[in-house]
C-alpha cells in the first residue's frame, strides 16, 4: 500500500523515476523462451515462441490459450492492428532448426485461424525477426538474425507487401529489430557479419519509409549484435548489444533522436543481453540471461541493479506508464500506480518535505524529516523493488516538533550492510506519505 500512495515530484530536486512491480504470471505457459509479445490494450495480448506456437490472453495475462502450433516454424515476432487483424513473423528455413520457409502468418479473426503469407513485391525474404505496427494500416518488419538482411512493409493493412534486400549494404549482414516514429522515419538494428566473432552492432536510419538507409552507428567492439531497440521519447533511445561470449557488456544510448549514439557500460561481468524496454527516459530494464535476472536502471542507464525477475527476457512491451508485459521463459507483468497520491494532503508539506545529507553517501546519512501533524511517524527505507530494508522510526510525534533528524547507517533490519545503489526513504505521518530518493555509493 505504501508504493500505491507515494507522492511524486514535490520539487525538481526530488524528481525521479518511480518503480512498480514485476510478477511472473501464474497461469502463463513456461517454455525455453517466448520471442515476442504484444498487448493491444490492458486486456488483449499475444505471445509467440520458437516452437511455432501462438498464445493469446483475453484478460490481461490472467489466462492464456494456445491458438496455433506449427512445429516446423520458429515464430520470432508479432504485431496486431486491432483485435482481429494480426501478423506473426517466422525466422525462416535453416535458422534454429526451422524448416518452414513462409515469412509471415496472418489472422483476420483474432487468432482463431492463421494463414501463411509469402507474396511480396520485390525479393523474397529468408525470414523475419522484428515487427512494428506503425498505424492502423502500416506495418514494417525486418529480418533476419545471421542474415540475409531484409526490410518489408505494408501500407494497406497487409493487402500488399513490398520487400527490400540489403545486399547493396556491405555493412549489413542481418537485421533483428526496428523502431519507427512515423511511416517515414525510423531505425533498424542488426549485425555487420553473420559470424558473431567478427560482427559489430549496427544502427541504420531512414527518412523515406525504408527506400534508403544511412548507417548512423557501428559499435566499436567485435563480437556484438545490435539486438533490440526502444525509444521512450522522441530524443532518447536505447539499443541492447548481445555478446555470445566475453565481457564487459555494453549498450547504446542516444539523447539527440538517434543522430549520435554513445556506448555505455552495462556490466563488467558476462551477461547475455537481449531484451530492453523503458517506461520513460530514465526508468528501464534489460534482460536475456538465463542464469541472472533482468536488471533495472532509474537514471537512464548510468547505474543498473538486479530487478529480481525474469529469465531469458527478449521483449518488454509497455501499454502505458503503469502496465507492461515482458516475455522470456514465461510471461511477466508490470503494474504501477505510483503516479497517484492523496491531493488534499499536499498542502501539509513544505517545498522540500525531506532531505538527507550527504547524498550520495557512504556509509551513513542524516535524514531530516518534516512533521506535518501530531500522530504516528514512520520512517522506513525501501529498495528499488519496494521491499522494506529497515524501519528507522515508528512512534508518536507532536506537530510542534517541526522536523526530526534520523541517521541511517546503511544497515538492514538484520544489522547487515546493504549493497550500494538507489534506495527510497518513505515517510508516513497521519494520512500523508512522501518518498525521497537516496544514493548509497558502493
Rosetta blueprint (number, residue, H / E / L):
1 X L
2 X L
3 X H
4 X H
5 X H
6 X L
7 X L
8 X L
9 X L
10 X L
11 X L
12 X H
13 X H
14 X H
15 X L
16 X L
17 X L
18 X L
19 X L
20 X L
21 X E
22 X E
23 X E
24 X E
25 X L
26 X L
27 X L
28 X L
29 X L
30 X L
31 X L
32 X L
33 X L
34 X E
35 X E
36 X E
37 X E
38 X E
39 X E
40 X L
41 X L
42 X L
43 X L
44 X L
45 X E
46 X E
47 X E
48 X E
49 X E
50 X L
51 X L
52 X L
53 X E
54 X E
55 X E
56 X E
57 X E
58 X L
59 X L
60 X L
61 X L
62 X L
63 X L
64 X L
65 X E
66 X E
67 X E
68 X E
69 X E
70 X L
71 X L
72 X L
73 X L
74 X L
75 X E
76 X E
77 X E
78 X E
79 X E
80 X E
81 X L
82 X L
83 X L
84 X L
85 X L
86 X E
87 X E
88 X E
89 X E
90 X E
91 X L
92 X L
93 X L
94 X L
95 X L
96 X L
97 X L
98 X L
99 X L
100 X L
101 X L
102 X L
103 X L
104 X E
105 X E
106 X E
107 X E
108 X L
109 X L
110 X L
111 X L
112 X L
113 X L
114 X L
115 X E
116 X E
117 X E
118 X L
119 X L
120 X L
121 X E
122 X L
123 X L
124 X L
125 X L
126 X L
127 X L
128 X L
129 X L
130 X E
131 X E
132 X E
133 X E
134 X L
135 X L
136 X L
137 X L
138 X L
139 X E
140 X E
141 X E
142 X E
143 X E
144 X L
145 X L
146 X L
147 X L
148 X L
149 X L
150 X E
151 X E
152 X E
153 X E
154 X E
155 X L
156 X L
157 X L
158 X L
159 X L
160 X L
161 X L
162 X E
163 X E
164 X E
165 X E
166 X L
167 X L
168 X L
169 X L
170 X L
171 X L
172 X L
173 X L
174 X E
175 X E
176 X E
177 X E
178 X E
179 X E
180 X E
181 X L
182 X L
183 X L
184 X L
185 X L
186 X E
187 X E
188 X E
189 X E
190 X E
191 X E
192 X L
193 X L
194 X L
195 X L
196 X H
197 X H
198 X H
199 X L
200 X L
201 X E
202 X E
203 X E
204 X E
205 X E
206 X E
207 X L
208 X L
209 X L
210 X L
211 X L
212 X L
213 X L
214 X E
215 X E
216 X E
217 X E
218 X E
219 X L
220 X L
221 X L
222 X L
223 X L
224 X L
225 X E
226 X E
227 X E
228 X E
229 X E
230 X E
231 X E
232 X L
233 X L
234 X L
235 X L
236 X L
237 X E
238 X E
239 X E
240 X E
241 X E
242 X E
243 X L
244 X L
245 X L
246 X L
247 X L
248 X L
249 X E
250 X E
251 X E
252 X E
253 X E
254 X E
255 X L
256 X L
257 X L
258 X L
259 X L
260 X L
261 X L
262 X E
263 X E
264 X E
265 X E
266 X E
267 X E
268 X L
269 X L
270 X L
271 X L
272 X L
273 X L
274 X L
275 X L
276 X E
277 X E
278 X E
279 X L
280 X L
281 X L
282 X L
283 X L
284 X E
285 X E
286 X E
287 X L
288 X L
289 X L
290 X L
291 X L
292 X L
293 X L
294 X L
295 X E
296 X E
297 X E
298 X L
299 X L
300 X L
301 X L
302 X L
303 X L
304 X L
305 X E
306 X E
307 X L
308 X L
309 X L
310 X L
311 X L
312 X L
313 X L
314 X L
315 X E
316 X E
317 X E
318 X E
319 X L
320 X L
321 X L
322 X L
323 X E
324 X E
325 X E
326 X E
327 X E
328 X L
329 X L
330 X L
331 X E
332 X E
333 X E
334 X E
335 X E
336 X L
337 X L
338 X L
339 X L
340 X L
341 X L
342 X L
343 X H
344 X H
345 X H
346 X H
347 X H
348 X H
349 X L
350 X L
351 X L
352 X L
353 X L
354 X E
355 X E
356 X E
357 X E
358 X L
359 X L
360 X L
361 X E
362 X L
363 X L
364 X L
365 X E
366 X E
367 X E
368 X E
369 X E
370 X E
371 X L
372 X L
373 X L
374 X L
375 X E
376 X E
377 X E
378 X E
379 X E
380 X E
381 X E
382 X E
383 X L
384 X L
385 X L
386 X L
387 X L
388 X E
389 X E
390 X E
391 X E
392 X E
393 X E
394 X E
395 X E
396 X E
397 X E
398 X L
399 X H
400 X H
401 X H
402 X L
403 X E
404 X E
405 X E
406 X E
407 X E
408 X E
409 X L
410 X L
411 X E
412 X L
413 X L
414 X L
415 X L
416 X L
417 X E
418 X L
419 X L
420 X L
421 X E
422 X E
423 X E
424 X E
425 X E
426 X E
427 X E
428 X E
429 X E
430 X L
431 X L
432 X E
433 X E
434 X E
435 X E
436 X E
437 X E
438 X E
439 X E
440 X E
441 X L
442 X L
